[in-house]
């Protein structure tokens, strides 16, 4: 996760907020556990194996297994930007925008933006967020040490 064009760690702040909510809300805890599983899957499988393929995530919450099936990763028509997808419910769909990046023989998935896409009312910031993520990709490409090493 990196800070965006407004110097905000949007993804980190969202996940931290969800973590705080998960201490009191079983629903938030469920979402956090599925997201953790999704991020873990991205760390152990190749990006290519997840793109536009139906993925199964299973977690255990309070001794009960829960499974979700969906397309976890989707390319966003602007190379190399992708979205990690998570359905919170039938109406709200959480999106984390990222790009793969190689620096000093180290492979990164650089997460920049997250937002909730809604069916009703129709709210879809995908194109706007994709373009902002691409601008951050260009910044990282120009100065990877600053963004990836904290220099």
DSSP file (Angstrom, degrees, kcal/mol; ACC not computed):
  #  RESIDUE AA STRUCTURE BP1 BP2  ACC     N-H-->O    O-->H-N    N-H-->O    O-->H-N    TCO  KAPPA ALPHA  PHI   PSI    X-CA   Y-CA   Z-CA
    1    1 A X              0   0    0      0, 0.0     2,-0.3     0, 0.0   111,-0.2   0.000 360.0 360.0 360.0 135.9    0.0    0.0    0.0
    2    2 A X        -     0   0    0    109,-2.0     9,-0.3     6,-0.1     8,-0.3  -0.853 360.0 -93.3-126.9 166.0    1.3    3.4   -0.9
    3    3 A X        -     0   0    0     -2,-0.3     6,-0.3     6,-0.2     2,-0.0  -0.545  45.1-132.5 -75.1 145.8    0.0    7.0   -0.3
    4    4 A X    >   -     0   0    0      4,-2.7     3,-2.3    -2,-0.2    -1,-0.1  -0.045  39.6 -71.9 -88.7-166.8   -2.0    8.3   -3.2
    5    5 A X  T 3  S+     0   0    0      1,-0.3    -2,-0.1     2,-0.1    -1,-0.1   0.679 135.2  51.7 -63.5 -18.1   -1.8   11.6   -5.1
    6    6 A X  T 3  S-     0   0    0      2,-0.2    -1,-0.3     0, 0.0     3,-0.1   0.199 120.3-109.7-100.0  13.4   -3.3   13.4   -2.0
    7    7 A X  S <  S+     0   0    0     -3,-2.3     2,-0.4     1,-0.2    -2,-0.1   0.830  76.7 134.7  59.6  36.0   -0.7   11.8    0.2
    8    8 A X        -     0   0    0     -6,-0.1    -4,-2.7     4,-0.0     2,-1.4  -0.931  59.2-139.4-114.7 138.7   -3.4    9.5    1.8
    9    9 A X     >  +     0   0    0     -2,-0.4     4,-2.8    -6,-0.3     5,-0.3  -0.655  34.1 170.7 -90.5  77.0   -3.0    5.8    2.5
   10   10 A X  H  > S+     0   0    0     -2,-1.4     4,-2.1   102,-0.4    -1,-0.2   0.897  72.8  44.3 -59.8 -46.2   -6.6    5.1    1.4
   11   11 A X  H  > S+     0   0    0    101,-0.4     4,-2.5    -9,-0.3     5,-0.2   0.940 115.4  47.4 -67.2 -47.6   -6.3    1.4    1.4
   12   12 A X  H  > S+     0   0    0      1,-0.2     4,-2.4     2,-0.2    -2,-0.2   0.901 112.9  49.0 -60.3 -42.6   -4.5    1.2    4.7
   13   13 A X  H  X S+     0   0    0     -4,-2.8     4,-2.4     2,-0.2    -1,-0.2   0.895 110.9  50.3 -65.6 -39.9   -6.9    3.6    6.3
   14   14 A X  H  X S+     0   0    0     -4,-2.1     4,-2.5    -5,-0.3    -2,-0.2   0.947 113.3  45.2 -63.0 -47.2   -9.9    1.6    5.0
   15   15 A X  H  X S+     0   0    0     -4,-2.5     4,-2.4     2,-0.2    -2,-0.2   0.879 112.7  50.9 -65.6 -37.9   -8.5   -1.7    6.3
   16   16 A X  H  X S+     0   0    0     -4,-2.4     4,-2.4    -5,-0.2    -1,-0.2   0.909 111.0  48.9 -64.6 -41.9   -7.6   -0.2    9.7
   17   17 A X  H  X S+     0   0    0     -4,-2.4     4,-2.3     2,-0.2    -2,-0.2   0.907 111.6  48.9 -63.3 -42.7  -11.1    1.2   10.0
   18   18 A X  H  X S+     0   0    0     -4,-2.5     4,-2.2     2,-0.2    -2,-0.2   0.891 109.4  53.3 -64.6 -38.9  -12.6   -2.2    9.1
   19   19 A X  H  X S+     0   0    0     -4,-2.4     4,-0.7     2,-0.2    -2,-0.2   0.930 108.9  48.6 -60.6 -45.9  -10.3   -3.8   11.7
   20   20 A X  H >< S+     0   0    0     -4,-2.4     3,-0.9     1,-0.2     4,-0.4   0.918 112.8  47.9 -61.6 -43.1  -11.5   -1.4   14.4
   21   21 A X  H >X S+     0   0    0     -4,-2.3     4,-2.3     1,-0.2     3,-1.6   0.851 102.1  65.0 -64.1 -33.9  -15.1   -2.2   13.5
   22   22 A X  H 3< S+     0   0    0     -4,-2.2    -1,-0.2     6,-0.3     7,-0.2   0.699  88.1  68.8 -65.9 -18.4  -14.4   -5.9   13.5
   23   23 A X  T << S+     0   0    0     -3,-0.9    -1,-0.3    -4,-0.7    -2,-0.2   0.785 118.8  19.1 -68.6 -26.2  -13.7   -5.8   17.2
   24   24 A X  T <4 S+     0   0    0     -3,-1.6     2,-0.6    -4,-0.4    -2,-0.2   0.599 117.9  66.6-116.7 -19.6  -17.4   -5.1   17.8
   25   25 A X     X  -     0   0    0     -4,-2.3     4,-2.3     1,-0.1     5,-0.2  -0.919  54.7-162.0-116.0 117.1  -19.2   -6.2   14.7
   26   26 A X  H  > S+     0   0    0     -2,-0.6     4,-2.3     1,-0.2    -1,-0.1   0.854  97.1  55.2 -60.2 -33.7  -19.4   -9.9   13.6
   27   27 A X  H  > S+     0   0    0      2,-0.2     4,-2.2     1,-0.2    -1,-0.2   0.925 108.7  46.0 -65.9 -44.6  -20.3   -8.6   10.1
   28   28 A X  H  > S+     0   0    0     -7,-0.2     4,-2.6     1,-0.2    -6,-0.3   0.883 111.6  53.0 -64.8 -38.0  -17.1   -6.5    9.8
   29   29 A X  H  X S+     0   0    0     -4,-2.3     4,-2.5    -8,-0.2    -2,-0.2   0.910 107.4  51.7 -63.3 -41.9  -15.1   -9.3   11.2
   30   30 A X  H  X S+     0   0    0     -4,-2.3     4,-2.2     2,-0.2    -2,-0.2   0.934 111.5  46.7 -58.7 -48.3  -16.4  -11.6    8.5
   31   31 A X  H  X S+     0   0    0     -4,-2.2     4,-2.6     1,-0.2    -2,-0.2   0.922 112.0  50.8 -61.0 -44.7  -15.5   -9.1    5.8
   32   32 A X  H  X S+     0   0    0     -4,-2.6     4,-2.5     1,-0.2    -1,-0.2   0.895 109.7  50.2 -61.7 -40.9  -12.0   -8.6    7.2
   33   33 A X  H  X S+     0   0    0     -4,-2.5     4,-2.0     2,-0.2    -1,-0.2   0.902 111.5  47.5 -66.6 -40.6  -11.4  -12.3    7.3
   34   34 A X  H  X S+     0   0    0     -4,-2.2     4,-2.3     2,-0.2    -2,-0.2   0.908 112.6  49.6 -66.0 -40.9  -12.5  -12.8    3.7
   35   35 A X  H  X S+     0   0    0     -4,-2.6     4,-2.8     2,-0.2     5,-0.2   0.915 109.2  51.8 -64.3 -41.4  -10.3   -9.8    2.6
   36   36 A X  H  X S+     0   0    0     -4,-2.5     4,-2.4     1,-0.2    -1,-0.2   0.910 110.1  49.7 -59.4 -41.8   -7.4  -11.3    4.5
   37   37 A X  H  X S+     0   0    0     -4,-2.0     4,-2.3     2,-0.2    -1,-0.2   0.888 110.4  50.4 -63.7 -40.0   -7.9  -14.5    2.7
   38   38 A X  H  X S+     0   0    0     -4,-2.3     4,-2.1     2,-0.2    -2,-0.2   0.925 111.4  47.0 -65.0 -45.6   -8.1  -12.7   -0.7
   39   39 A X  H  X S+     0   0    0     -4,-2.8     4,-1.3     1,-0.2    -2,-0.2   0.897 112.2  51.4 -63.7 -39.6   -4.8  -10.8    0.0
   40   40 A X  H  X S+     0   0    0     -4,-2.4     4,-1.0    -5,-0.2     3,-0.4   0.918 107.9  51.8 -61.9 -43.6   -3.2  -14.1    1.1
   41   41 A X  H >X S+     0   0    0     -4,-2.3     4,-1.9     1,-0.3     3,-0.7   0.899 107.1  53.2 -60.5 -40.9   -4.3  -15.8   -2.1
   42   42 A X  H 3< S+     0   0    0     -4,-2.1    -1,-0.3     1,-0.2    -2,-0.2   0.804 107.1  53.6 -64.1 -28.5   -2.8  -13.0   -4.1
   43   43 A X  H 3< S+     0   0    0     -4,-1.3    -1,-0.2    -3,-0.4    -2,-0.2   0.709 116.9  34.9 -80.5 -19.1    0.5  -13.5   -2.3
   44   44 A X  H << S+     0   0    0     -4,-1.0     2,-0.3    -3,-0.7    -2,-0.2   0.582 112.8  57.5-112.3 -12.6    0.8  -17.3   -3.0
   45   45 A X  S  < S-     0   0    0     -4,-1.9     2,-0.1    -5,-0.2     5,-0.1  -0.860  89.6-101.3-115.6 154.4   -0.8  -17.6   -6.5
   46   46 A X     >  -     0   0    0     -2,-0.3     4,-0.6     1,-0.1     3,-0.4  -0.392  25.9-123.7 -69.9 150.3    0.3  -15.9   -9.7
   47   47 A X  H >> S+     0   0    0      1,-0.2     3,-1.5     2,-0.2     4,-1.4   0.906 112.0  58.4 -57.9 -42.3   -1.7  -12.9  -10.8
   48   48 A X  H 34 S+     0   0    0      1,-0.3    -1,-0.2     2,-0.2     3,-0.1   0.834 100.2  56.5 -59.1 -34.2   -2.3  -14.7  -14.1
   49   49 A X  H 34 S+     0   0    0     -3,-0.4    -1,-0.3     1,-0.2    -2,-0.2   0.647 112.7  41.7 -73.9 -12.9   -3.9  -17.6  -12.4
   50   50 A X  H X< S+     0   0    0     -3,-1.5     3,-1.4    -4,-0.6    23,-1.0   0.619  83.3 113.8-106.8 -17.2   -6.5  -15.3  -10.7
   51   51 A X  B 3< S-a   73   0A   0     -4,-1.4    23,-0.2     1,-0.3     3,-0.1  -0.392  98.7 -19.1 -66.6 125.3   -7.4  -13.0  -13.6
   52   52 A X  T 3  S+     0   0    0     21,-2.7     2,-0.4    -2,-0.2    -1,-0.3   0.731 107.0 124.4  52.5  28.7  -11.0  -13.4  -14.7
   53   53 A X  S <  S-     0   0    0     -3,-1.4    19,-0.8    20,-0.3     2,-0.3  -0.936  70.7-106.7-118.2 142.7  -11.3  -16.8  -13.1
   54   54 A X  E     -F   71   0B   0     -2,-0.4     2,-0.4    17,-0.2    17,-0.2  -0.506  42.7-164.9 -67.1 125.9  -13.9  -17.9  -10.6
   55   55 A X  E     -F   70   0B   0     15,-2.9    15,-2.2    -2,-0.3     2,-0.5  -0.886  12.3-144.3-118.4 144.5  -12.1  -18.1   -7.2
   56   56 A X  E     -F   69   0B   0     -2,-0.4     2,-0.4    13,-0.2    13,-0.2  -0.935  14.1-173.4-110.4 128.3  -13.2  -19.8   -4.0
   57   57 A X  E     -F   68   0B   0     11,-2.8    11,-2.6    -2,-0.5     2,-0.4  -0.982   3.3-173.6-119.0 130.8  -12.4  -18.3   -0.6
   58   58 A X  E     +F   67   0B   0     -2,-0.4     2,-0.3     9,-0.2     9,-0.2  -0.988   5.5 174.3-126.9 132.7  -13.2  -20.2    2.6
   59   59 A X  E     -F   66   0B   0      7,-2.6     7,-2.8    -2,-0.4     2,-0.5  -0.859  26.0-131.8-126.5 164.6  -12.8  -18.9    6.1
   60   60 A X  E     +F   65   0B   0     -2,-0.3     2,-0.5     5,-0.2     5,-0.2  -0.979  25.2 177.9-120.0 120.2  -13.8  -20.3    9.5
   61   61 A X  E >  S-F   64   0B   0      3,-2.8     3,-1.8    -2,-0.5    -2,-0.0  -0.983  72.4 -14.8-124.8 121.2  -15.6  -17.9   11.8
   62   62 A X  T 3  S-     0   0    0     -2,-0.5    -1,-0.1     1,-0.3     3,-0.1   0.875 129.2 -53.4  54.0  41.0  -16.7  -19.1   15.3
   63   63 A X  T 3  S+     0   0    0      1,-0.2     2,-0.5    -3,-0.1    -1,-0.3   0.463 117.1 112.4  78.9   0.7  -16.2  -22.7   14.2
   64   64 A X  E <   -F   61   0B   0     -3,-1.8    -3,-2.8     2,-0.0     2,-0.3  -0.921  62.6-134.5-112.9 128.9  -18.3  -22.4   11.1
   65   65 A X  E     -F   60   0B   0     -2,-0.5     2,-0.4    -5,-0.2    -5,-0.2  -0.605  21.7-172.5 -81.0 138.5  -16.9  -22.5    7.6
   66   66 A X  E     -F   59   0B   0     -7,-2.8    -7,-2.6    -2,-0.3     2,-0.4  -0.995   2.0-165.4-131.6 138.7  -18.1  -19.9    5.1
   67   67 A X  E     -F   58   0B   0     -2,-0.4     2,-0.4    -9,-0.2    -9,-0.2  -0.963   6.7-171.2-128.6 140.8  -17.3  -19.9    1.4
   68   68 A X  E     -F   57   0B   0    -11,-2.6   -11,-2.8    -2,-0.4     2,-0.4  -0.979   6.6-160.1-126.7 143.7  -17.6  -17.3   -1.3
   69   69 A X  E     +F   56   0B   0     -2,-0.4     2,-0.3   -13,-0.2   -13,-0.2  -0.990  33.8 117.2-123.6 126.0  -17.1  -17.8   -5.0
   70   70 A X  E     -F   55   0B   0    -15,-2.2   -15,-2.9    -2,-0.4     2,-0.8  -0.981  69.8 -73.7-170.6 173.2  -16.4  -14.9   -7.4
   71   71 A X  E     -F   54   0B   0     -2,-0.3   -17,-0.2   -17,-0.2    14,-0.1  -0.712  45.0-173.5 -79.4 110.0  -13.9  -13.4   -9.8
   72   72 A X        +     0   0    0     -2,-0.8    13,-3.4   -19,-0.8     2,-0.4   0.876  63.2  33.8 -77.8 -40.3  -11.3  -12.1   -7.5
   73   73 A X  E     +aB  51  84A   0    -23,-1.0   -21,-2.7   -20,-0.3     2,-0.4  -0.961  61.4 176.1-125.9 135.3   -9.0  -10.1   -9.9
   74   74 A X  E     - B   0  83A   0      9,-2.0     9,-2.4    -2,-0.4     2,-0.1  -0.999  28.3-126.3-137.2 132.5  -10.0   -8.2  -13.0
   75   75 A X  E     - B   0  82A   0     -2,-0.4     7,-0.2     7,-0.2     4,-0.1  -0.498  19.4-142.3 -72.2 149.7   -7.8   -6.2  -15.4
   76   76 A X        -     0   0    0      5,-2.6     6,-0.1     2,-0.2    -1,-0.1  -0.160  37.1-102.5-113.6  40.7   -9.1   -2.6  -15.9
   77   77 A X  S    S+     0   0    0      1,-0.1     2,-0.3     4,-0.1     5,-0.1   0.564 103.1  86.9  58.1  11.1   -8.4   -1.8  -19.6
   78   78 A X  S >  S-     0   0    0      3,-0.4     3,-3.1    52,-0.0    -2,-0.2  -0.823  91.7-102.0-139.7  97.9   -5.5    0.4  -18.7
   79   79 A X  T 3  S+     0   0    0     -2,-0.3     3,-0.1     1,-0.3    20,-0.1  -0.389  98.6  12.3 -65.4 130.9   -2.3   -1.7  -18.4
   80   80 A X  T 3  S+     0   0    0     -2,-0.1    20,-0.6    18,-0.1     2,-0.3  -0.655  97.3 109.9-110.7  43.0   -1.1   -2.6  -15.8
   81   81 A X  E <   + C   0  99A   0     -3,-3.1    -5,-2.6    18,-0.1    -3,-0.4  -0.634  38.1 172.5 -89.5 135.5   -4.0   -1.6  -13.5
   82   82 A X  E     -BC  75  98A   0     16,-2.8    16,-2.3    -2,-0.3     2,-0.4  -0.867  22.5-136.3-130.9 163.3   -6.1   -4.4  -11.8
   83   83 A X  E     -BC  74  97A   0     -9,-2.4    -9,-2.0    -2,-0.3     2,-0.6  -0.989   6.5-145.9-123.5 138.4   -8.9   -4.5   -9.2
   84   84 A X  E     -BC  73  96A   0     12,-3.0    12,-2.2    -2,-0.4     2,-0.4  -0.904  30.6-149.7 -94.6 124.2   -9.2   -7.0   -6.4
   85   85 A X  E     + C   0  95A   0    -13,-3.4     2,-0.3    -2,-0.6    10,-0.2  -0.781  24.1 171.3-108.7 139.1  -12.9   -7.5   -6.0
   86   86 A X  E     - C   0  94A   0      8,-2.3     8,-2.7    -2,-0.4     2,-0.7  -0.938  23.6-143.8-146.9 122.4  -14.9   -8.4   -2.9
   87   87 A X  E     - C   0  93A   0     -2,-0.3     6,-0.2     6,-0.2     3,-0.1  -0.758  13.5-176.6 -86.9 115.5  -18.7   -8.5   -2.7
   88   88 A X  S    S-     0   0    0      4,-2.0     2,-0.3    -2,-0.7    -1,-0.2   0.857  71.7 -32.6 -78.0 -36.2  -19.8   -7.2    0.7
   89   89 A X  S    S-     0   0    0      3,-1.7    -1,-0.2    -3,-0.1    -3,-0.0  -0.882  84.1 -68.2-161.8-170.3  -23.5   -7.9   -0.1
   90   90 A X  S    S+     0   0    0     -2,-0.3     3,-0.1     1,-0.2    29,-0.0   0.705 131.4  31.9 -66.2 -18.9  -25.7   -7.9   -3.1
   91   91 A X  S    S+     0   0    0      1,-0.2    28,-1.5    28,-0.1     2,-0.5   0.746 110.3  62.6-108.7 -32.8  -25.5   -4.2   -3.5
   92   92 A X  E     - D   0 118A   0     26,-0.2    -4,-2.0    27,-0.1    -3,-1.7  -0.863  55.8-177.1-108.2 126.6  -22.1   -3.1   -2.2
   93   93 A X  E     -CD  87 117A   0     24,-2.8    24,-3.2    -2,-0.5     2,-0.3  -0.957  16.4-145.8-126.3 113.0  -18.9   -4.3   -4.0
   94   94 A X  E     -CD  86 116A   0     -8,-2.7    -8,-2.3    -2,-0.5     2,-0.4  -0.577  15.9-166.4 -80.1 135.8  -15.6   -3.3   -2.5
   95   95 A X  E     -CD  85 115A   0     20,-2.8    20,-2.0    -2,-0.3     2,-0.5  -0.987  11.7-167.2-127.2 133.0  -12.8   -2.7   -5.0
   96   96 A X  E     -CD  84 114A   0    -12,-2.2   -12,-3.0    -2,-0.4     2,-0.4  -0.983  16.4-150.9-115.6 119.7   -9.0   -2.4   -4.3
   97   97 A X  E     +CD  83 113A   0     16,-2.9    15,-2.6    -2,-0.5    16,-1.1  -0.759  29.0 148.9 -96.7 137.3   -7.1   -1.0   -7.2
   98   98 A X  E     -CD  82 111A   0    -16,-2.3   -16,-2.8    -2,-0.4     2,-0.3  -0.925  31.6-143.4-153.1 171.6   -3.4   -2.0   -7.7
   99   99 A X  E     -CD  81 110A   0     11,-1.5    11,-3.1    -2,-0.3     2,-0.2  -0.994  24.6-117.7-143.2 145.9   -0.6   -2.7  -10.1
  100  100 A X  E     - D   0 109A   0    -20,-0.6     2,-0.3    -2,-0.3     9,-0.2  -0.567  37.0-179.2 -77.8 148.1    2.2   -5.2  -10.2
  101  101 A X  E     - D   0 108A   0      7,-2.6     7,-3.2    -2,-0.2     2,-0.5  -0.988  19.8-150.5-152.2 138.4    5.7   -3.7  -10.0
  102  102 A X  E     + D   0 107A   0     -2,-0.3     2,-0.3     5,-0.2     5,-0.2  -0.938  21.9 166.6-112.3 131.4    9.2   -5.1  -10.1
  103  103 A X  E >   - D   0 106A   0      3,-2.7     3,-1.8    -2,-0.5    -2,-0.0  -0.956  68.3 -13.5-147.8 124.3   12.0   -3.3   -8.3
  104  104 A X  T 3  S-     0   0    0     -2,-0.3     3,-0.1     1,-0.3    -1,-0.1   0.915 126.8 -54.4  49.2  50.7   15.5   -4.6   -7.5
  105  105 A X  T 3  S+     0   0    0      1,-0.2     2,-0.4     0, 0.0    -1,-0.3   0.562 114.8 119.1  63.7  10.8   14.4   -8.1   -8.2
  106  106 A X  E <   -D  103   0A   0     -3,-1.8    -3,-2.7     2,-0.0     2,-0.5  -0.897  57.2-141.7-107.4 134.6   11.5   -7.8   -5.7
  107  107 A X  E     -D  102   0A   0     -2,-0.4     2,-0.3    -5,-0.2    -5,-0.2  -0.824  22.8-176.6 -98.8 132.5    8.0   -8.2   -6.9
  108  108 A X  E     -D  101   0A   0     -7,-3.2    -7,-2.6    -2,-0.5     2,-0.6  -0.917  28.2-150.5-124.6 149.5    5.3   -5.9   -5.5
  109  109 A X  E     -D  100   0A   0     -2,-0.3     2,-0.8    -9,-0.2    -9,-0.2  -0.982  27.8-154.5-110.4 112.5    1.5   -5.6   -5.8
  110  110 A X  E     -D   99   0A   0    -11,-3.1   -11,-1.5    -2,-0.6     2,-0.4  -0.791   5.0-159.5 -97.1 109.1    1.1   -1.9   -5.2
  111  111 A X  E     +D   98   0A   0     -2,-0.8  -109,-2.0   -13,-0.2   -13,-0.2  -0.757  23.6 157.7 -91.8 130.9   -2.3   -1.0   -3.8
  112  112 A X  E     +     0   0A   0    -15,-2.6  -101,-0.4    -2,-0.4  -102,-0.4   0.744  53.9  25.8-119.9 -46.2   -3.4    2.6   -4.2
  113  113 A X  E     -D   97   0A   0    -16,-1.1   -16,-2.9  -103,-0.1     2,-0.3  -0.882  48.0-177.5-128.5 153.1   -7.2    3.0   -4.1
  114  114 A X  E     +D   96   0A   0     -2,-0.3     2,-0.3   -18,-0.3   -18,-0.2  -0.983  14.4 156.6-144.5 150.4  -10.2    1.4   -2.7
  115  115 A X  E     -D   95   0A   0    -20,-2.0   -20,-2.8    -2,-0.3     2,-0.6  -0.975  39.4-107.4-161.5 165.5  -13.9    2.3   -3.1
  116  116 A X  E     -D   94   0A   0     -2,-0.3     2,-0.5   -22,-0.2   -22,-0.2  -0.916  24.7-154.8-107.6 124.2  -17.3    0.8   -2.9
  117  117 A X  E     -D   93   0A   0    -24,-3.2   -24,-2.8    -2,-0.6     2,-0.4  -0.829  15.9-160.5 -95.0 131.0  -19.2    0.2   -6.1
  118  118 A X  E   > -DE  92 123A   0      5,-2.5     5,-1.9    -2,-0.5   -26,-0.2  -0.896  23.5-159.7-119.3 145.0  -23.0    0.2   -5.6
  119  119 A X  T   5S+     0   0    0    -28,-1.5     2,-0.4    -2,-0.4     3,-0.2   0.871  80.5  60.4 -83.4 -41.2  -25.8   -1.2   -7.8
  120  120 A X  T   5S+     0   0    0      1,-0.4    -1,-0.3   -29,-0.2     2,-0.1  -0.974 116.3  19.7-136.7 119.9  -28.5    1.0   -6.2
  121  121 A X  T   5S-     0   0    0     -2,-0.4     2,-0.6    -3,-0.2    -1,-0.4   0.693 112.2-115.6 -65.6 153.4  -28.2    3.9   -6.4
  122  122 A X  T   5 +     0   0    0     -3,-0.2     2,-0.5    -2,-0.1    -3,-0.2  -0.432  48.0 165.0 -66.3 107.4  -25.8    3.2   -9.3
  123  123 A X  B   < +E  118   0A   0     -5,-1.9    -5,-2.5    -2,-0.6     2,-0.4  -0.979   1.4 162.1-126.8 116.7  -22.4    4.5   -8.0
  124  124 A X        +     0   0    0     -2,-0.5     3,-0.3    -7,-0.2     4,-0.2  -0.865  12.9 166.7-141.8 103.1  -19.4    3.4  -10.0
  125  125 A X     >  +     0   0    0     -2,-0.4     4,-2.9     1,-0.2     5,-0.3   0.164  43.0 118.2 -97.4  16.7  -16.1    5.3   -9.7
  126  126 A X  H  > S+     0   0    0      1,-0.2     4,-2.9     2,-0.2     5,-0.2   0.911  74.7  44.5 -54.5 -51.8  -14.1    2.5  -11.4
  127  127 A X  H  > S+     0   0    0     -3,-0.3     4,-2.3     1,-0.2    -1,-0.2   0.916 115.8  47.5 -62.4 -43.6  -12.9    4.6  -14.4
  128  128 A X  H  > S+     0   0    0      2,-0.2     4,-2.1     1,-0.2    -1,-0.2   0.942 116.3  43.3 -61.7 -48.7  -11.9    7.6  -12.2
  129  129 A X  H  X S+     0   0    0     -4,-2.9     4,-2.5     1,-0.2    -2,-0.2   0.863 111.6  54.9 -67.7 -36.2  -10.1    5.5   -9.6
  130  130 A X  H  X S+     0   0    0     -4,-2.9     4,-2.3    -5,-0.3    -1,-0.2   0.928 109.2  47.6 -61.1 -44.8   -8.4    3.4  -12.4
  131  131 A X  H  X S+     0   0    0     -4,-2.3     4,-1.9    -5,-0.2    -2,-0.2   0.896 112.1  48.9 -65.5 -40.4   -7.1    6.6  -13.9
  132  132 A X  H  X S+     0   0    0     -4,-2.1     4,-1.8     2,-0.2    -1,-0.2   0.892 111.1  50.6 -65.6 -39.0   -5.8    7.9  -10.6
  133  133 A X  H  X S+     0   0    0     -4,-2.5     4,-2.1     1,-0.2    -2,-0.2   0.890 108.2  52.8 -64.8 -39.0   -4.1    4.6   -9.9
  134  134 A X  H  X S+     0   0    0     -4,-2.3     4,-2.1     2,-0.2    -1,-0.2   0.888 106.1  53.3 -64.3 -38.2   -2.5    4.7  -13.3
  135  135 A X  H  X S+     0   0    0     -4,-1.9     4,-1.7     1,-0.2    -1,-0.2   0.895 109.5  48.7 -62.8 -38.3   -1.1    8.2  -12.5
  136  136 A X  H  X S+     0   0    0     -4,-1.8     4,-2.7     2,-0.2    -2,-0.2   0.862 106.1  57.5 -69.5 -34.5    0.4    6.8   -9.3
  137  137 A X  H  X S+     0   0    0     -4,-2.1     4,-2.6     1,-0.2    -2,-0.2   0.929 106.1  49.7 -57.7 -45.2    1.9    3.9  -11.4
  138  138 A X  H  X S+     0   0    0     -4,-2.1     4,-1.8     1,-0.2    -1,-0.2   0.882 111.0  49.8 -63.5 -37.6    3.7    6.5  -13.5
  139  139 A X  H  X S+     0   0    0     -4,-1.7     4,-2.0     2,-0.2    -2,-0.2   0.922 111.8  47.1 -65.7 -43.8    5.0    8.2  -10.3
  140  140 A X  H  < S+     0   0    0     -4,-2.7    -2,-0.2     1,-0.2    -1,-0.2   0.904 110.6  52.7 -64.5 -40.7    6.2    4.9   -8.8
  141  141 A X  H  < S+     0   0    0     -4,-2.6     3,-0.4     1,-0.2    -1,-0.2   0.877 112.1  46.1 -61.8 -37.6    7.9    4.0  -12.1
  142  142 A X  H  < S+     0   0    0     -4,-1.8    -1,-0.2     1,-0.2    -2,-0.2   0.831 133.3  14.3 -74.4 -33.6    9.7    7.3  -12.1
  143  143 A X    >X  +     0   0    0     -4,-2.0     4,-1.3    -5,-0.1     3,-0.5  -0.475  67.2 161.0-143.5  66.3   10.8    7.1   -8.5
  144  144 A X  H 3>>S+     0   0    0     -3,-0.4     4,-3.2     1,-0.2     5,-0.6   0.829  73.6  62.2 -62.4 -32.2   10.4    3.6   -7.1
  145  145 A X  H 3>5S+     0   0    0      1,-0.2     4,-1.8     2,-0.2     6,-1.5   0.915 103.0  50.3 -59.0 -42.6   12.8    4.2   -4.2
  146  146 A X  H <45S+     0   0    0     -3,-0.5     4,-0.5     5,-0.2    -1,-0.2   0.927 121.0  32.3 -62.0 -46.4   10.6    6.9   -2.7
  147  147 A X  H  <5S+     0   0    0     -4,-1.3    -2,-0.2    -7,-0.2    -1,-0.2   0.842 129.1  32.8 -83.5 -34.4    7.4    4.8   -2.9
  148  148 A X  H  <5S+     0   0    0     -4,-3.2    -3,-0.2    -5,-0.2    -2,-0.2   0.685 128.8  31.9-101.1 -19.7    8.6    1.3   -2.2
  149  149 A X  S  <<S-     0   0    0     -4,-1.8    -3,-0.2    -5,-0.6    -2,-0.1   0.459  99.5-121.9-115.3  -4.8   11.6    1.9    0.1
  150  150 A X              0   0    0     -4,-0.5    -4,-0.2    -5,-0.5    -3,-0.1   0.733 360.0 360.0  73.1  22.0   10.4    5.0    1.9
  151  151 A X              0   0    0     -6,-1.5    -5,-0.2     0, 0.0    -4,-0.1   0.458 360.0 360.0 -86.4 360.0   13.3    7.1    0.9
